[in-house]
Amino acid sequence: MELAAEQIDIKKAAREFAEGEFKDRAKEFDEKEEFDQTLWKKACENGFVGTFIKEEYNGAGLGFLEHSLISEEFWRVDPGCGQAILSCTFGSEMVQAFGTEEQKKKYLPPLVSGDAIIGFGITEPDAGSDVTMIKTKAEKKGDIYVINGSKMFITNGCLADYMLVYALTHPEENKIHNRFSVILVETSTPGYEATKIHGKLGIRASNTAEVSLNNVEVPVENIVGHEKRGFYQLMDFFNKTRNHVAAQGVGVAQGALEMAISHVKKRKAFRGTLSQLQGIQFIIAEMATRVEAARGLYWRSAYLLDHGKLDPALISMAKWYAGDTAVWVVNQALQLHGGYGYIAEYDIQRFYRDAKIVEIYEGTKEVEKTIIGTELLK
């Protein structure tokens, strides 16, 4: 598969933006566990945020492949900065697919312009991979929902202007998958509280929070999609966003590969450079091959998605393999750096920490394998 000229231009522009804006500050953001939101604003101004949002809602009207290409290039330069910027539309996929026209017109344009951030509260302290185990309840009282519960590991929980909440609305339903709905909460609503989580292994520039919802009242018009369809909408949502995560994995792996190549070309040992040793060449060859294979998977899965040919197994293959590749490649890259890879002065140690999240969020590698197996054995 080859990219179109416009897609190549988008990829190149994203790379140039990231190299110009991230490199000098990535270490600082990682150490301080913070991010300069003016970089997010600048990314919005340059058209890198919300590219998949339709033109009628001020987006570029492009596809999920274009968004994934940007994700790869941002993560190639720095995963933390890439996540901090592109996660600001996480949840908009649900609004665009299932929201009312009024919701789309109100909530999508500010995400593109850099005037608002959206989040999605799914995971809870006692419910992660099994989303049917969530306990956050939204009780319908007349023309409002009253929401009570807590969410854990929520991206942009402290920064979001509005938060989608995956909640239990119909606990009486016999079919467990019909018990859930998705409701949009404006975070200025009384009862919404977010506490930043410190001490993460990686992507420290990105805001992650625990969210508490205490008698949060929202109008019934804030339901996104339909009551009792939340689980099914969530599965559709993940089939879109997992492509982005696959691209993140390829990006961090590509960045680590480039660091490793640069290092072994310069590092002298055994009367030459490391790059002259056949054993090192074998490692570099395998690293590069895995990265290309992972890239090909996410390109194909995103392309099919954009052309109305959803393939859950292929999407899960792309996400799982990209995560596996990211962790393996970055580990090899750090090993090739030797002792230098173990100190903060070298970026490879940060990439080593950042890579692991790709195997965890938006479906662990075990969940992805389960989906692949289930789809193939139908």
Secondary structure, 3 states (H helix, E strand, C coil): CCCCHHHHHHHHHHHHHHHHHCCCCHHHHHHHCCCCHHHHHHHHHCCCCCCCCCHHHCCCCCCHHHHHHHHHHHHHHCHHHHHHHHHHHCCHHHHHHHCCHHHHHHHCHHHHHCCCCEEEECCECCECCCHHHCCCEEEEECCEEEEEEEEEEEECCCCCCEEEEEEECCCCCCCHHHCEEEEEEECCCCCEEEEECCCCCCCCCCCEEEEEEEEEEEEHHHECCCCCCHHHHHHHHHHHHHHHHHHHHHHHHHHHHHHHHHHHHHCEECCEEHHHCHHHHHHHHHHHHHHHHHHHHHHHHHHHHHCCCCCHHHHHHHHHHHHHHHHHHHHHHHHHHHHHHHCCCCCHHHHHHHHHHHHCCCCCHHHHHHHHHHHHCC
